[in-house]
Amino acid sequence: MSTVTWDGTRQILVRTPADVKKGFSFLGVVKAVDGLAYDYKSTAAFQEHVYELQTELGIPIGYILQFVVQEMRLIALTEFNHLFECSDADRYVKFKAVDFETRNEQLEALALQLRRNSSLDCVKGWRDEKYAVYVEHLPYVLIERSLSSVFGIITYGIHVNGYLRDASTGELLIWVPRRSYSKATWPGMLDNLVAGGLGYPLGAYETLLKESMEEAALPEELIANEARAVGVVSYFHHNPGGTYSTEADFITGEVEYLYDIELPIDVIPKPNDDEVNDFNLMKLQQVVDSLIQGEFKPNCGLIMLDFLVRHGYVNSGNEPHYLEIVTGMHRHLPFPTR
């Protein structure tokens, strides 16, 4: 299925003899993002090195690695003890406060100490933007975006795939941006047309409008009229084979709300901030080749693969791990969601 061809008036992906011989599958695109083994709780490394983040009622909402607990105690013990009840024997870190405002005030005090004194690399990317943790579909606490992986919470975002079809041939063309080479994360890699995290208090639709203008100079009226909500993906990001002892081993559940937009031929996305290097209108074969070669930012590759599945290019007839791919892109997460 690595080769694009025509079947009458429509494009299809064909699984070639070479694909069969080498056992090619797009499953690796999923595993590059959803890296936490399904039996993770039963492993000795997880049991030894991971604490469960809980609400004051004991509802699990995240995973904190042991070295992070030690770091917080070392540099912010007073703030840590005000905020949390911690059991080393039962491996949990539990919020004490019963109200939203107090939790946020106390967590902010701890976060500022981490920003000033922590050796964690992720703190250097401080964003002054909050992500919400949800319990019973309501915000439970707000966490600085750069610390979301520190507390192992579920994060949320929107991703948009933009495309058009050649009026004369019906050929699919996909708008694909390349990330700025100066970005701190995944510089120079391919991305989706528009993407962004749900910073509190914005919802998915508000974030869609905001990011479309900021990243691609696409006006609100166009997005409101043409963008279609088409689904969601979820996954557990983790370094496969990690020992839960470094920042590379953080556990982060992610939920991405997906949109498609078929752009008019005369609408050309343009970089409108410093996050995008350029936009390119790519043929389907170019997109497939880029996926295979690992040129996409990993979660953007997953979302591009979801696009190919939803539009019928990747299917049970040409992908031997089709069911595993589809279920892997919709992983159950063990914490409450929004």
N, C-alpha and C positions, 0 to 999 in steps of 0.2 A: 504493500500500500504506500510505498515511498514514491510512486510515479503517478503523476496526474495525466489523464487522458480524457478523451471525449467518448461518450456513449450517446450517439445521436446528437441531440441539442444540449446535453448537459455534461458537466465535468464530473469525473469520478476519480477516486484513488484506487490504484491497482496494486495488489500484493504480487510482486514479481518473484520469479524463481530465485533470484539472489536474496530477496527478503526471507523466503522460506528456508533457504540453505543456512543463513546465519541466524535464524530465529528472531528476526526483527520484530519489535513491538514498541508501541508508544507508552507502554506501562512505565518505562523509566522516567517519563516526564512527570508522572504522578508520584513516583517514589522519591524523586528529587525534592518534593515539597512535603509529602506526607511520610515523614521519616521515622515516626515513633512506632515501634513494633506493637502489634495488637495485644501481646501478652506482657506489656511493659511492667505492670504491677507485680508480676510474679518473679521478676528478676532480682537478684541479690543487690545489684548496683542501685536500682531504683529504691529498693527498701532501705538501703543504707544511706543514700545521699539526697533523698528528696523529702521535703516537708509539704503537707497539704495546707494551702491557704484556705481558711474557713471564715464564714460569718460568725457573729456572736452566738448564733443558734446551731452552729456546727455544719452548715451547708457548705460543701466544697466549691471554691470559685477560682482556684489556681494552684500552681505548683512552684514552690520556691526551693532552689537547690541549697544544700547544707552550707556550702562555702559562702553563699549570700547571707544566710542567717548569721553566720559567724562574723561577716563583714559589718552587718548592721549593728550587731552587739558591740563590736570593737569600736566603731566610730560614732555611734549614736545610741548608746545603751539607754539613756534616760528617755529619749523619744520612743525607742522601740518598746520599752516596758510600759509606757503610757498607752501606746496604741494596741499592743498585742499581749495575749496570753500565749506562752510558747511551751510546748511539751517535747522535750528531746526523746523521751521514752516512746511516746505515741506518734511522734513525727508530725505534729501540726503546729501551725501558727494561726491563732484565732483573734479576730477583731474583738475588742472589748466594748466599744461604744455602741449604743443602740440607736443613735440617730445619725442621719446623713451628714449634717453640718459638722458635728464633732469628729466623726471619722475623717472627713476631708481636712479639717484643720490639723488634726494630729498627724495624718499622713503627709500633709504638706510640710510640717516641721521636720519629719523624718527625711523626706525627699530632699529638702534643702541642705540638710547635713550631708547626705550622700553626694549632692552636687558639689559641695565645698571640699569634701575630704575623701571621697571614695576613690579607690584605684580601678573601679570598673570602667572599661572602655566605653560601654554604652552610654554612660552618664555624659560623656563628652559631646554627645549628639542631642543635648537638651533642646526641647522644642517649644517650651512654654505653651503646650497644647495638652488638653486632658482627654483621656479615653475613659469611658464609663464601663464599669463592671455592673452587670445586670443580675438581679434576683427577682423572680416572679415578674419578669418583663419590665421592671422599674430600675432606674439607676440606684445602685447600692453604695458605690464609692467612686471617686474620680482619681485617676492615676496619671501622672505625667507620662506623656507618650513614650519618651526615651526609656522609661522604667517598666514598660509593659512586659517585656521579656524577663525582667528581674523578678516580677511577681507571678509570672507564668499564667497570665490571665488570657481570656479570649478577647481578640481584637476584631474590629469590623472595618470593612472598606467597600468601595465601589470600583468596578472595572467596566470599561466600555470597549467593545470592539466595533470599529467603524469600517464600512466597506461600500463598494458600489459594483454595479455590473455594467460591462461594456454594452452599450445599446445595440450595437450591430452584431456582436458575437455571443453575448450572454456570458462572457468570461468574468469570473469573480476576481476582483481586485480588492486588496485589504490595506487600509492605512496603518502603518506600523512606525511608531517613533523610536528613535534611538536615544537612550538616556544620556544626559550630559556627562562628559568625561570628568567633570569636576565633582560629581555627586559622591557623597561619602559611601553610599551603598550601591553595589552593582553598577559602577560607572561604565558607560559605553555599551551596555547591553540593550537588547530590544525589549520593548514594552508593549502594553496595549494602548489604544488611542488615548484614553484618559483613565487615570486611576488615582485613588486617594483614600486615606483613612477617615473614618467617621469621628472627627473631633467634636467633643461635647460642646453645645447641645444639638448640633446639626444631625439630621436624620439622613437616610440614604438619598432621597431625592434632592434635598438641599445641597448635599455634598456633590451630587452629580452636576448640578448647575454651577456650583462654585468652581469645581475642578475643571470642568469643560472650558470655562472662560480662562482660568489661570494657566492651564497647561497647553491648550490647543486653540485659544482665541475663537471658540465656537459660541455664538451668542445664545442667550437664554431662550429666546423665542424658537430658535431652530431645535434646541434640545427638547424643549417642552413639547414641540409638535412631532418630532421624528424619533426620539429615543424610545425604545421599548424595553421594559423590564422582562428579562427572559429566564431568570432563575437565580440560583445561589450555589456556591461551592463551599466546602468546609474541609479542613485538614488539620493535622497536628504536626507542626514544624519541629523537628529535632534532628540533631546530627546522628545518623544511624551508626550504631556501634560506640557511641559516646559513653563516657563514664560518669556523667552528671557532675563533673568536677571543674568545668571551665565555662566561660561565657558561650563558647561554641556549642555547649550541651543544653542551653536553655530550652524549655518546653513551652511552645506557644501555640494555642489553638487559634485558628483564623477562620473568619466567615467573610466571604466576599459576595456582595450583591451584584448581579450581572445585568448589563444593558447592551443591546445592539442598536446601531443606528446606520441606516442606509443613507449615505450622504449624496446630495446632488453632485453632478459632475463638476459644477462650477464652484463648489465649496472646498477650499483647500485649507486643512489645518495648519496653523503656524505656531511656533514656540512663542509663548507669551510670558514666560518666566525663565529662570536659569536652570530648570530641571530637565529640559528637553534640548537635545542637540539639533535634531531635524526630524522631519516626517518624510516617509517614503511610501509610495503607492506600489505595493508588492503583488506579484502574481501568486496564485495559489501554490505553484511548485516552489517558488522562493520561500514562502512561509513554511511549507513542509520541510524543506531542506534546512532552514534555520532552526526549526524545532529539533530535528534529528541531530544537528551539530551543536546543540546546547547554546545557541546564541541569545535566547530569550532569558531575561530575569526569571528565575525558576517558577515563581507563582504566576507570572504573566504567561509563561509557557503552558502551565496547567489551564489557564483560562482560554488561551488560544486553542488548546486541544479540546476543551469543552465546546467551543464554537464549532470546530470541525465535526464533533459528535452530533451536536444539535442540528446542524445543517446537513447531516447525512453522509459526509465525506468519510468519516471513520465509523464503521458499523460492524455488526457481528459477522458479516461476510468477508471482511478483509482484515480484521484485527483479532488474533487468537486469544487475547486477554481482554476482550471487550467488556464483559461483565465486571471483572476486577477493576478495570479502569473507571467505569461509571460509578461503581460503589465506592471506590477509593476517592473520587472527587466529591463525595457526599458523606464524609465520615461523621459518625456520631461522636459528639464531644461530651465529656462527662460532667460538665458544669452547666448551670442555668444560662440561657441565652436571652437576647433582647426580643 
